[in-house]
């Protein structure tokens, strides 16, 4: 589950979202993330190119894909694709590390979920590879 919080990154103002992972028989995991850009949090979440957060709804999680050194720097080294299960004008969405979080003008994402900490990204990637972790719900 991805939920807005009232917290923000101190240097860049990006809103912090809470990604909560619940797996049967395991403790609940919490990860701090960003979605969209600081000044675009109220933009149309269903329109492509708005740099708004992910639209609310249910998504299927794709496989964990290593991007390697030739991959886009702002996506970090790991990509987990997500596919909306509802009509939206948005596409090419995923979960990745935001290497610029709270550092510079590239802080935030173009609409994906960007984890703030590298250790969290590694932990999440390991958990998502389990067979019972297949969906992501995003709240309003």
C-alpha positions as CSV (number, residue, x, y, z in Angstrom):
1,X,0.0,0.0,0.0
2,X,1.3,3.5,-0.9
3,X,-0.1,6.4,1.2
4,X,0.7,10.1,1.3
5,X,2.1,11.3,4.6
6,X,2.3,14.8,6.0
7,X,6.1,14.6,6.0
8,X,8.4,16.1,3.4
9,X,12.1,16.1,2.5
10,X,13.7,19.1,4.3
11,X,15.9,20.4,1.5
12,X,13.7,19.8,-1.6
13,X,10.2,19.8,-0.2
14,X,9.2,16.6,-1.9
15,X,6.3,14.9,-0.1
16,X,7.2,11.6,1.5
17,X,4.9,8.7,0.7
18,X,4.8,5.5,2.9
19,X,5.1,2.2,1.0
20,X,3.9,-0.5,3.3
21,X,4.5,-4.2,2.4
22,X,2.4,-6.8,4.0
23,X,3.3,-10.5,3.5
24,X,1.5,-13.3,5.3
25,X,3.4,-14.5,8.3
26,X,6.0,-11.7,8.1
27,X,6.3,-8.4,10.0
28,X,4.9,-5.4,8.1
29,X,7.7,-3.5,6.3
30,X,7.7,0.3,5.8
31,X,9.7,2.2,3.2
32,X,9.8,6.0,2.7
33,X,9.4,7.0,-1.0
34,X,8.6,10.0,-3.2
35,X,6.1,10.0,-6.1
36,X,6.0,12.9,-8.5
37,X,7.7,16.2,-8.0
38,X,7.3,18.5,-4.9
39,X,5.4,21.2,-6.8
40,X,3.2,18.8,-8.8
41,X,1.5,16.8,-6.0
42,X,-2.0,18.2,-6.9
43,X,-1.6,17.9,-10.7
44,X,-3.8,15.5,-12.7
45,X,-2.6,12.0,-11.7
46,X,-4.1,10.4,-14.7
47,X,-2.5,12.6,-17.4
48,X,0.9,11.7,-18.9
49,X,3.6,14.2,-18.6
50,X,2.3,16.0,-15.5
51,X,5.0,14.8,-13.1
52,X,2.2,14.1,-10.6
53,X,2.2,11.1,-8.2
54,X,0.9,7.7,-9.2
55,X,-2.9,7.6,-9.7
56,X,-4.8,5.9,-6.9
57,X,-5.8,2.3,-7.7
58,X,-4.4,-1.3,-7.9
59,X,-1.3,-2.2,-9.8
60,X,0.3,-5.6,-10.7
61,X,4.0,-5.8,-9.8
62,X,6.4,-6.9,-12.6
63,X,9.7,-8.7,-12.1
64,X,12.7,-7.2,-10.5
65,X,15.0,-6.0,-13.3
66,X,18.7,-5.0,-12.8
67,X,19.4,-1.9,-14.9
68,X,23.2,-2.1,-14.8
69,X,25.7,0.8,-15.2
70,X,24.3,1.8,-18.7
71,X,20.8,2.3,-17.3
72,X,19.3,5.7,-16.7
73,X,21.1,7.2,-13.7
74,X,18.0,8.7,-12.1
75,X,16.3,5.3,-11.9
76,X,19.0,3.7,-9.8
77,X,20.2,0.1,-10.4
78,X,16.9,-1.8,-10.0
79,X,13.5,-1.4,-11.7
80,X,10.2,-3.1,-10.7
81,X,7.6,-2.4,-13.3
82,X,4.0,-1.8,-12.2
83,X,1.0,-2.1,-14.5
84,X,-2.2,-0.2,-13.6
85,X,-5.4,-2.4,-13.4
86,X,-7.7,0.5,-14.3
87,X,-8.0,3.0,-17.2
88,X,-5.4,5.8,-17.0
89,X,-3.4,7.9,-19.5
90,X,-0.2,7.0,-17.6
91,X,2.2,4.3,-18.6
92,X,5.9,3.3,-18.1
93,X,5.5,3.2,-14.4
94,X,7.6,1.5,-11.8
95,X,9.3,1.4,-8.5
96,X,13.0,2.4,-8.4
97,X,15.6,4.2,-6.2
98,X,15.5,8.0,-6.4
99,X,19.3,8.7,-6.2
100,X,18.6,12.5,-6.1
101,X,16.1,12.4,-3.3
102,X,16.6,15.5,-1.1
103,X,19.8,16.4,-2.9
104,X,19.1,18.6,-5.9
105,X,16.5,19.7,-8.6
106,X,16.1,16.1,-9.8
107,X,14.7,15.0,-6.4
108,X,11.3,13.3,-6.9
109,X,10.1,11.3,-9.8
110,X,8.2,11.8,-13.0
111,X,5.4,9.8,-11.5
112,X,6.9,6.5,-10.4
113,X,7.6,5.4,-6.8
114,X,11.1,6.4,-5.9
115,X,12.5,4.9,-2.7
116,X,14.7,7.3,-0.8
117,X,17.2,4.8,0.6
118,X,19.4,2.3,-1.2
119,X,19.0,-0.3,1.6
120,X,15.2,-0.1,1.3
121,X,15.4,-0.7,-2.4
122,X,17.5,-3.8,-2.0
123,X,15.1,-5.1,0.7
124,X,12.0,-4.4,-1.3
125,X,13.5,-6.1,-4.4
126,X,14.1,-9.2,-2.4
127,X,10.6,-9.2,-0.9
128,X,8.9,-8.6,-4.3
129,X,10.5,-11.7,-5.7
130,X,8.5,-13.9,-3.4
131,X,5.5,-15.5,-5.1
132,X,2.8,-14.0,-2.8
133,X,3.8,-10.4,-3.4
134,X,2.1,-9.4,-6.7
135,X,0.0,-6.2,-6.2
136,X,0.4,-2.6,-5.1
137,X,-2.5,-0.5,-3.9
138,X,-2.1,3.3,-4.1
139,X,-4.5,5.5,-2.0
140,X,-5.8,9.0,-2.8
